[in-house]
Amino acid sequence: MKPETESFFERVYEVVRQVPYGRVTSYGAIARYLGAARSARMVGYAMNASHAKDVPAHRVVNRKGLLTGKHHFHGTNLMQQLLESEGVVIEENQVIDFDKLYWDPAMHLKL
């Protein structure tokens, strides 16, 4: 991995570690917070590479609350199970009450 990619991934992980238990955020919100608004896909790549790290990647969903990264988790429904264990209701791979559970790093963190 290139040093600049590794550095971006680490910055993503720092943000994701701040997402509160029982809340979710989106790839795009993290990218915007990091000043890279067009890099939501790179945030997704960072989440895919985060499984050996202490990062709650299950709390990152797409902008509509869909569990688009679930196939990167070991087991068939691990992402959903982790969210449900935190009280998040999921129906048909989508977070119910997404607007209520949504956590925007721009509103809660300082760069």
FENZI-V218848 format. One record per residue. N is the residue number from 1. PHI is phi in degrees with one decimal (NA if undefined). OMEGA is omega as a letter, one per 20 degrees, with the letter a starting at -180 (NA if undefined). BURIAL is 1 if it has 16 or more other C-alpha atoms within 10 Angstrom, else 0. Layout:
BEGIN
N,PHI,OMEGA,BURIAL / N,PHI,OMEGA,BURIAL
END
This chain:
BEGIN
1,NA,r,0 / 2,-67.9,a,0 / 3,-56.5,a,0 / 4,-67.9,r,0 / 5,-68.6,r,0 / 6,-60.3,r,0 / 7,-64.1,r,0 / 8,-62.7,r,1 / 9,-57.1,a,1 / 10,-63.0,r,0 / 11,-65.1,r,1 / 12,-60.4,a,1 / 13,-60.8,r,1 / 14,-60.2,r,0 / 15,-68.7,a,1 / 16,-62.6,r,1 / 17,-63.8,a,0 / 18,-90.3,a,0 / 19,-65.5,a,1 / 20,-65.0,r,0 / 21,-51.9,r,0 / 22,80.6,r,1 / 23,-121.5,r,1 / 24,-134.0,r,1 / 25,-135.5,a,1 / 26,-119.8,r,1 / 27,-57.6,a,1 / 28,-64.8,r,1 / 29,-63.3,r,1 / 30,-66.5,r,1 / 31,-59.9,r,1 / 32,-61.5,a,1 / 33,-59.4,a,1 / 34,-83.3,r,1 / 35,78.3,a,0 / 36,-130.5,a,0 / 37,-53.0,a,0 / 38,-93.1,a,0 / 39,-112.6,r,1 / 40,-57.0,r,1 / 41,-64.1,r,0 / 42,-65.4,r,1 / 43,-62.1,r,1 / 44,-60.5,r,1 / 45,-62.0,r,0 / 46,-62.6,r,1 / 47,-64.0,r,1 / 48,-62.4,a,1 / 49,-91.5,a,0 / 50,-93.8,a,1 / 51,-65.1,r,0 / 52,-90.9,a,0 / 53,-109.5,r,0 / 54,-87.7,a,0 / 55,-130.1,r,1 / 56,-79.4,a,1 / 57,-59.8,a,1 / 58,-64.2,a,1 / 59,-86.6,r,1 / 60,-109.7,a,1 / 61,-127.4,r,1 / 62,-81.1,a,1 / 63,-66.1,r,1 / 64,-104.6,a,0 / 65,87.2,r,1 / 66,-83.2,r,1 / 67,-83.2,a,1 / 68,-68.7,a,1 / 69,-94.3,a,1 / 70,-62.5,a,1 / 71,-72.3,r,0 / 72,-90.8,r,0 / 73,-95.5,r,0 / 74,-67.0,a,0 / 75,88.9,a,0 / 76,-74.4,a,0 / 77,-129.8,a,0 / 78,-60.6,a,0 / 79,-59.9,r,1 / 80,-63.5,a,1 / 81,-62.3,r,1 / 82,-63.8,r,1 / 83,-64.4,a,1 / 84,-64.0,r,0 / 85,-66.7,r,0 / 86,-97.9,r,0 / 87,91.7,r,0 / 88,-82.9,a,1 / 89,-89.5,a,1 / 90,-120.7,r,1 / 91,-133.0,a,0 / 92,50.3,r,0 / 93,62.9,a,0 / 94,-131.7,r,1 / 95,-71.4,r,1 / 96,-80.4,a,0 / 97,62.0,a,0 / 98,-52.9,a,1 / 99,-59.3,a,0 / 100,-75.5,a,0 / 101,-93.1,a,1 / 102,-66.6,r,1 / 103,-118.3,a,1 / 104,-99.7,a,1 / 105,-59.5,r,1 / 106,-64.0,a,0 / 107,-88.6,a,0 / 108,-123.3,a,0 / 109,-122.3,r,0 / 110,-112.7,r,0 / 111,-64.0,NA,0
END
